[in-house]
Amino acid sequence: MENLEILKVEDLTVHFHSHEGVVRAVNGVGFSVRPGEILGIVGESGCGKSTVALSILRLLAMPPGRIVRGRASFQGKDLLSMTEDDLEEYRGNRISMIFQDPLTSLNPVLTVGLQVGEVFEYHKKLEQWAIRQRTVEMLKQVGIPSPKERIREYPHQFSGGMRQRIMVAMAMACEPDLLIADEPTTALDVTIQAQVLTLMRRLCRRLGTAVILITHDMGVVARMCDHVSVMYAGHIVEYAEIEAIFKTPYHPYTQGLLRCIPRGKSQEKLIFIEGQPPRLTVEMKGCAFAERCSLRDPRCTEESPTMREVSQGHLVRCFRYEL
């Protein structure tokens, strides 16, 4: 059972309609995640990471968004073809999501106790006394001091780090099988970020929850993840175990991301990736990264590479590794 995929995404393709034309935000994305595994999806802003997350739970605004094709099989059932009523049984219960900014995700006019308790009321149908008890227990688990008193307080009375802990409590309240975390620590300082990430990892390991962690921060990936999918311009360009990505990155984009990481007290200048990502309103011909790649050849601008396995479990979308 431990090796079975809890979620398998296949050929996910998402478009948005805008005044400039069709934005091809996600193009044939596929990946899987197993119980207890933390999968990182990493890439720069605008590459399609958050769109993938929102599409899995069908939280995209439609219109302008549209899931053109694909499957997201959760324990064998396709989330993308479910009715809205059936999907409600999964959202917040068996699949939870943590969003980037807790201040905008939490309701400012409701106490945190009511908001965490709502999860138990809606999904577990508990009595009020049991809801209060479970709410206090969850806030205690995520490190909120004096939880019995603080359940009466409002989101603005908590620090940014404490608000994110409340979001973790809400997400983990029903002990979900899958947690999707979309840039969960971006707005936090480094110390608080480390605390929240450690908390998430501890809770997920204890419960055997699978995690999809979306981030642009390779440091967060190194700290948290077991496997990594690197995204660029709506495509996954590389996938591997965490050690392999950092030790032997194959794709030129992945190599560029790693060169951008500051090296402590080193006096070396950072090497940045020159150029800009392609406009997603223009249908791409060839490799999406070709215009920014110093290793490109004429074929890269004419043909689109496919994902291929270059070593055990290590996949890359690049002609340089063609057999």
C-alpha positions in Angstrom: 0.0 0.0 0.0 2.8 2.4 0.8 4.0 2.4 -2.8 0.6 3.2 -4.3 0.1 6.6 -5.8 -2.4 8.6 -3.9 -2.7 11.2 -6.7 -1.7 10.9 -10.3 -2.0 13.9 -12.6 -1.8 13.1 -16.4 -1.6 15.5 -19.4 -3.1 18.5 -17.4 -3.6 21.4 -19.8 -5.1 24.7 -18.7 -5.9 27.8 -20.8 -7.1 31.3 -19.8 -8.9 33.6 -22.1 -7.7 37.2 -22.0 -7.9 40.4 -24.1 -4.5 39.4 -25.6 -5.7 36.0 -26.6 -5.5 32.5 -25.2 -2.9 32.1 -22.3 -1.5 28.6 -22.4 -0.8 28.4 -18.7 -0.2 24.7 -18.2 0.8 22.3 -21.0 0.5 18.5 -20.6 1.7 18.4 -17.0 2.0 15.0 -15.3 3.3 13.8 -11.9 2.3 11.5 -9.0 2.7 11.6 -5.2 2.5 8.7 -2.7 1.4 8.6 0.9 3.9 10.3 3.2 5.8 11.8 0.3 6.5 15.5 -0.1 6.7 16.5 -3.8 8.0 20.0 -4.6 6.8 21.9 -7.7 9.3 24.7 -8.2 9.8 27.4 -10.8 9.7 31.2 -11.2 6.6 33.3 -11.0 4.1 32.8 -13.8 5.3 29.3 -14.7 2.0 27.6 -13.9 2.6 26.2 -10.4 -0.4 27.7 -8.7 -2.6 27.0 -11.7 -1.8 23.3 -11.4 -2.8 23.3 -7.7 -6.0 25.2 -8.2 -6.9 22.9 -11.2 -6.6 19.7 -9.1 -9.3 21.0 -6.7 -11.2 22.8 -9.5 -10.9 26.1 -7.7 -10.0 28.0 -10.9 -12.4 30.8 -11.9 -14.1 29.5 -15.0 -14.2 31.7 -17.1 -11.6 32.9 -17.8 -9.9 29.6 -16.9 -10.6 26.3 -18.7 -9.2 22.8 -18.1 -8.7 21.8 -21.7 -7.8 18.1 -21.0 -6.2 15.9 -18.5 -6.9 13.7 -15.4 -6.2 14.1 -11.7 -6.8 10.6 -10.3 -7.1 10.7 -6.5 -7.1 7.1 -5.2 -8.4 6.0 -8.6 -11.2 8.6 -8.9 -10.8 11.5 -11.4 -11.3 14.8 -9.6 -11.6 16.7 -12.9 -14.7 14.8 -14.0 -16.5 14.7 -10.6 -19.7 16.6 -10.1 -19.4 19.6 -7.8 -21.4 17.8 -5.1 -19.1 14.8 -5.1 -16.0 17.0 -5.1 -17.2 18.7 -1.9 -16.7 15.4 -0.1 -13.0 15.7 -0.9 -12.2 19.4 -0.5 -11.1 20.2 3.0 -11.7 16.7 4.2 -9.6 14.2 2.3 -7.7 16.9 0.3 -6.7 20.2 2.0 -5.0 23.3 0.7 -2.9 26.0 2.4 -2.8 29.3 0.5 0.0 31.8 0.3 -1.4 34.7 2.4 -3.2 33.7 5.6 -4.5 37.2 6.2 -6.6 37.1 3.0 -7.5 33.4 3.4 -8.9 33.9 6.9 -12.2 35.7 7.5 -11.5 38.9 9.4 -14.9 39.1 11.1 -14.9 35.6 12.5 -12.9 34.3 15.4 -10.2 31.7 14.7 -12.1 29.2 16.8 -15.1 29.5 14.6 -13.1 29.1 11.5 -11.1 26.1 12.6 -14.2 24.6 14.2 -16.2 25.0 10.9 -14.1 22.2 9.4 -15.2 19.7 12.1 -18.8 20.9 11.9 -19.0 20.6 8.1 -17.0 17.4 7.5 -17.2 15.5 10.8 -20.7 16.6 11.9 -19.6 16.9 15.6 -21.5 18.4 18.5 -20.5 21.9 19.6 -18.7 20.7 22.7 -16.7 18.2 20.6 -15.9 20.9 18.0 -14.6 23.2 20.7 -12.4 20.4 22.2 -11.0 19.4 18.8 -10.3 23.0 17.9 -8.4 23.6 21.1 -6.4 20.4 20.5 -5.5 21.4 16.9 -4.4 24.9 17.9 -2.2 23.3 20.6 -0.7 20.9 18.1 0.4 23.7 15.8 2.0 25.7 18.7 -0.6 28.4 19.4 0.0 29.4 23.1 -3.1 29.5 25.4 -5.4 28.0 22.8 -8.5 27.9 25.1 -8.3 31.7 25.4 -7.1 32.5 21.9 -10.0 30.7 20.1 -12.0 33.8 20.9 -9.6 36.1 19.1 -9.7 37.4 15.5 -7.0 36.9 12.7 -5.7 40.5 13.0 -4.8 39.7 16.7 -2.2 37.1 15.6 1.2 37.6 14.0 1.9 36.4 10.4 3.6 33.3 11.6 0.7 32.5 14.0 -1.9 33.1 11.3 -0.1 30.6 9.1 -0.1 28.1 11.9 -3.9 28.5 12.1 -4.0 27.8 8.4 -2.0 24.6 9.0 -4.4 23.7 11.8 -7.4 24.1 9.5 -5.8 22.1 6.7 -4.8 19.2 9.0 -7.9 19.2 11.1 -9.5 16.2 9.2 -6.2 14.4 8.8 -6.3 14.6 5.0 -4.7 12.1 2.7 -3.3 14.9 0.5 -2.2 18.4 1.4 -1.5 21.0 -1.3 0.6 24.0 0.1 0.9 26.9 -2.3 3.8 29.1 -1.3 2.9 28.7 2.4 5.8 30.7 3.9 6.5 33.4 1.3 5.4 36.3 3.5 7.2 35.1 6.6 10.7 36.0 7.8 13.3 33.2 7.7 13.1 32.1 11.3 9.3 31.9 11.3 9.4 30.2 7.9 11.6 27.5 9.3 9.3 26.9 12.2 6.2 26.6 10.0 7.9 24.2 7.5 9.2 22.0 10.4 5.6 22.0 11.8 4.1 21.0 8.5 6.7 18.3 7.9 6.2 16.8 11.4 2.4 16.7 11.1 2.5 15.2 7.6 5.1 12.5 8.5 3.1 11.5 11.6 -0.2 11.2 9.7 1.2 9.8 6.5 -0.2 12.7 4.5 1.1 13.2 1.0 2.1 16.8 0.2 2.4 18.9 -2.9 4.6 21.9 -2.0 4.5 24.7 -4.5 7.4 27.2 -4.2 9.9 29.3 -6.1 12.5 28.9 -3.3 15.1 26.1 -3.8 16.1 26.4 -0.1 12.5 25.4 0.9 12.7 22.5 -1.6 16.0 21.3 -0.1 14.6 21.5 3.4 11.2 19.8 2.8 11.0 17.7 -0.3 11.6 14.0 -1.2 11.1 14.6 -5.0 11.0 17.7 -7.1 9.3 18.7 -10.4 10.8 21.7 -12.0 8.3 23.8 -14.1 9.0 26.3 -16.8 6.5 28.1 -19.0 3.7 25.7 -18.2 5.8 22.5 -18.7 7.6 20.2 -16.3 11.2 20.1 -17.5 12.8 17.9 -14.9 11.8 15.5 -12.2 14.0 13.6 -9.7 14.7 12.8 -6.1 15.9 15.8 -4.1 19.5 14.6 -3.8 19.7 14.1 -7.6 18.3 17.5 -8.5 20.9 19.3 -6.3 23.8 16.9 -7.1 23.3 16.3 -10.8 20.8 18.7 -12.4 20.4 17.9 -16.1 18.1 20.6 -17.6 19.8 24.0 -18.3 16.9 25.8 -16.5 17.4 23.7 -13.4 21.1 24.4 -13.5 20.4 28.1 -13.9 18.0 28.0 -10.8 20.7 26.4 -8.7 23.3 28.9 -9.8 21.1 31.7 -8.6 21.2 30.5 -5.0 23.5 32.7 -2.8 26.5 30.8 -1.5 26.8 32.1 2.1 29.7 34.4 2.5 31.1 33.7 -0.9 32.2 36.8 -2.9 31.3 35.3 -6.2 28.7 37.2 -8.2 25.4 35.5 -8.7 24.9 34.1 -12.1 21.3 35.0 -13.3 19.3 33.5 -16.2 19.4 36.0 -19.0 16.3 36.9 -20.9 12.6 36.6 -20.1 10.1 33.7 -20.1 8.1 33.3 -23.3 4.7 35.0 -23.8 2.2 32.3 -23.1 -0.3 33.9 -25.5 1.9 32.8 -28.4 1.8 29.1 -29.4 5.3 27.9 -28.8 7.4 26.1 -31.5 10.3 24.1 -30.1 11.6 24.1 -26.6 10.1 26.7 -24.3 13.5 27.5 -22.8 15.3 27.7 -26.1 15.5 31.5 -26.3 17.2 31.7 -22.9 19.4 28.6 -23.2 23.1 29.0 -24.0 23.3 25.4 -25.1 20.6 25.4 -27.7 21.0 24.2 -31.2 18.8 24.7 -34.3 16.7 21.7 -33.4 15.7 23.3 -30.1 13.8 26.1 -31.8 12.0 23.8 -34.3 11.0 20.7 -32.3 9.5 20.2 -28.8 11.5 17.7 -26.6 9.6 15.1 -24.6 10.3 13.9 -21.1 12.9 11.0 -21.0 14.5 9.0 -18.3 18.3 9.7 -18.2 19.0 7.7 -15.0 16.8 5.7 -12.6 13.8 7.9 -11.7 15.4 11.0 -13.1 13.4 12.5 -16.0 14.3 15.5 -18.2 12.8 17.4 -21.1 15.9 18.2 -23.2 17.4 17.0 -26.5 20.9 16.9 -25.0 20.0 13.6 -23.2 18.4 11.8 -26.2 19.5 8.2 -26.5 
